[in-house]
Amino acid sequence: MDINSGEVEFRPLDQIWKPSSQNWRLVFPDGRPRMIHGEQGTRYLVDIRSGTFNGIAARIRHFEYSEYLTIVYDFNNQSRPISIELPRFRLSFFLSEGELESKNMHGMVIDNNQCTGTMIGLKSQLVLRHKDANFASLPHSRHVLIPHGDLHFTLSPDQNHVRVHIDTRTHFMRQVTWHKYEIDSDLGLLVGNVNLTSRLYRIYLHALCSHPLPDPLTSQTGTDHALQELGAASCFSFQRLTEADVKLLRLIESITPCRHYYPIHLHVMQTTEWSPHLPALSQHGAFEPAVRSILGYAQSLAIFPELMDEGVELDNRRERASGFFLMERATQRNTIYYEGGLGAEIPLDCDQRHNSRDSPHDTEHEFDGIQALNISRLVYSWPVGLTCHIESSELLDTFKDFGCMSGVIPNKTLIYTKNWLGLDLSKKWLTTYDLCRQIEQGTPMKKFMLVFSFSALAYSMPKLWKSIRVLIAIATMRTSLLIHPCIRPMTWQMDLTPFGHRCGVSLFLEQAILPTIMTRVFLAVTLMM
């Protein structure tokens, strides 16, 4: 600081005692502070509160933070008066004809369309295009710059996609590495350099930004494209792995959920540690074996000590923590959810053939399963009336076996629940009758409801299969042919044991002890026969 003039000079750290006219200076002409540069002082910083600064910073905000921008106005350069410096990235731009043109990449300007057609959801990027309209029609006319930093990803509020943000501010770096990829619209991919770190970084971003629908550029999902690139020969074309390469491989490997047996000493159940910030389809099981192959190849080069970097750990500790068998089995099971059958090439003898319990050709078939099959087929065909002959005495014997019968229970439905497997039909006969009676013709939803409910009832009570056919007949009849059950309290029960020594339909109808509804139901069933 000059005591006489009050001028403050900002010098580099390595030349703090050497004054220079090329350093930035803070002067106070007319009592107003201003940052100037150069001997003549024709270059000065644009105020960070001005509209010019905010407008330019908005164009670059996804690539660099505004506090690290340096925007300079030069009075002597009328053709390019405004220049933008990104010191941490060693990039420069200038304002030309309303566009921000790059000084580092000749003829490239910041594109108004910041979408690359892939890596949908990546916010921290900067897309450039050729300024010349003739070059803009070529396949490699657009480039994307992506900073290398700490990646943070989470699902969008609507759970529709993943949002990826690259943080270069929390762990401050004076120089930030960035990767440039050409957008090849002919081949449908991003083309980078031969550097392995740049390739692995791109693969990791593809994996994070995956979506069930394919990307417009690659015509593949991010998961499929990442696994394809990870298995390519270019990922094995190296002599050594750097610390950054191993870190990226560990991150790619961590996309695969960790699986291990629970309890650890019993191979009965397993625990899967899913990431809450990625969709389940993005957490493919093939990432771990793909990374394991690359690390295994790197370990095979360990016989040449001169090719190994100190401090680089290649041991795969995660394989011991997660069950190899569980991971391979899950990958094989999930191949049906991915295009191309990724993971189907894994040879794993863990499949067993199980015969259906409703197959009469199986020596160990279950009669209950066959009854459930027949009832479900009968309900699905939806015949009107009874499909087999049932004597009146058979239905009466069924009622007598009940012992007692309860009244209609309100607020019940025919929707399948586990209670149908243990249903007490004596307590629910009138309720089920009333629900079946109210089914209207031509309602497929109710038909499929009975497919599950009545098949479960037939499986748990195979001896009542004829009674179930009566209920199906009631459901298929017109409502006008059946009578509304009489109103009784829910706790009402009719004791049917006095009729144990009597037989015949006439005796059943002659007695006035049973409620009227039983007589009407029996008559309706008799008419159907």
Secondary structure by P-SEA (a helix, b strand, c coil): ccccccbbbbbccccccccccccbbbbbcccbbbbbbcccccccccccccaaaaaaaaacccccccccbbbbbbcccccccbbbbcccccbbbbbcccccccccccccccccccccccccccccbbbbbbcccccccccccbbbbbbbcbbbbbbcccccbbbbbbbcccccccbbbbbbbbbcccccbbbbcccaaaaaaaaaaaaaaccccccccccccaaaaaaaaaacccccccccccaaaaaaaaaaaaccbbbbbccccccccccccccccccccccccaaaaaaaaaaaaaaaacccccccccccccccaaaaaccaaaaaaaaaaaccccccccccccccccbbbbccccccccccccaaaaaaaaaaaaaaaccccccccccaaaaaaaaaaacbbbccccccccccccccccccccccaaaaaaaaaacccccaaaaaaaaaaaaaaaaacccaaaaaaaaaaaaaccccccccccccccccccccccccccccaaaaaacccccaaaaaaaaaaaaac
